[in-house]
Amino acid sequence: MSRITDQLQFIMEADKIKNIFRKSMISDGSRYENDAEHSWHLALMAIVLAEHAAEDIDLIKVIKMVVIHDIVEIDAGDTFAYDIQGHEDKREREEAAAHRIFGLLPNDQKDEFLQLWEEFEDMNTPEARFATALDRMHPILLNLANKGEPWNKYNITYEMIYDRNKQINDGSETLWQHVLELLDECRKQGILKDKIQAQ
Amino acid sequence: MSRITDQLQFIMEADKIKNIFRKSMISDGSRYENDAEHSWHLALMAIVLAEHAAEDIDLIKVIKMVVIHDIVEIDAGDTFAYDIQGHEDKREREEAAAHRIFGLLPNDQKDEFLQLWEEFEDMNTPEARFATALDRMHPILLNLANKGEPWNKYNITYEMIYDRNKQINDGSETLWQHVLELLDECRKQGILKDKIQAQ
């Protein structure tokens, strides 16, 4: 029974991502969303949008990646996409977290999850590129729904978003073209500024 | 572009399950969990526990089922597992919701999602039986973690849990045996009562 005991211990440890909040709000703008909600939404996006992947993908691998990709934040915390300083030691902090948390699993699953997480982070395979495209696109959809509240709060400009999210194109040209249209719509509506405003 | 537009409209409509709260608390007992968090956790459980399924399963199908199974609650609301009256018209309310919400998708995906959801509800395939086993097991794990707070609040007894959850056995004998051990542990600790206490 010890294999199940280890697996359940990991599953319950992972529960903690329900208390890790991101910088994106849920679509009605009532509160910030947490990592569990975000990861569920990415799994749904992977299922619905798989046909738009730039390359042939193994969907189950993409889903595994998005379901587990934020578990490392239990130890390492959420690093805001536009936090340059936070990104300096992000990989190091997250590597240590991955070893501790995936290390709760039986060895074969520990190895599989570590490998999946590293593949996602390295963005060198079709699955990792598509999973990254979804991960980048998701906050844009939420921000659009709640009129760019977090963009405004954190002084995020069109240029910053363009620069960080152009990698969506590597996972799906179709999705990137659609995101560009959505961002243009945001600029027109004044939800998204081109330059940082003087405070 | 209208295919993507429809797909994204569905994806953003589904965001509303982040506001549908269940009768189970997250593991630290600080608050009730919502359907998005629950669905993410089931996807993780499916990935980690797949080897314990009673029959051969197509894992991607199980994951699709658990990721979409609660979307109908956007219209139909959450029906508490032990609410006998609520279950009388549950299927009817949820069928209508499934047609409206999955109906936002392009036709081929609408048909696929409706079929997956009905298969899950009917519990007549190995994938549906395993997905149901996970769905039943999940609140037991959470209740155990927070010392049975919701069981106590809603006067849920061992017999009620046994009766509702014995179906776990159809999806996985191994998981059901483990759940029985956990429930026995809860009784020993006094977290779970055999009979309803006089108020």
Interface residues (C-beta under 8 A of the other chain):
Chain A: M1 I4 Q7 L8 F10 I11 M12 A14 D15 K16 K18 N19 I26 S27 D28 S30 E33 N34 A36 E37 S39 W40 H41 A43 L44 M45 I47 V48 L49 H52 L59 I60 I63 K64 V67 I68 L105 Q109 L141 L142 A145 T174 L175 H178 E181
Chain B: M1 I4 Q7 L8 F10 I11 M12 A14 D15 K16 K18 N19 I26 S27 D28 S30 E33 N34 A36 E37 S39 W40 H41 A43 L44 M45 I47 V48 L49 H52 L59 I60 I63 K64 V67 I68 L105 Q109 L141 L142 A145 T174 L175 H178 E181
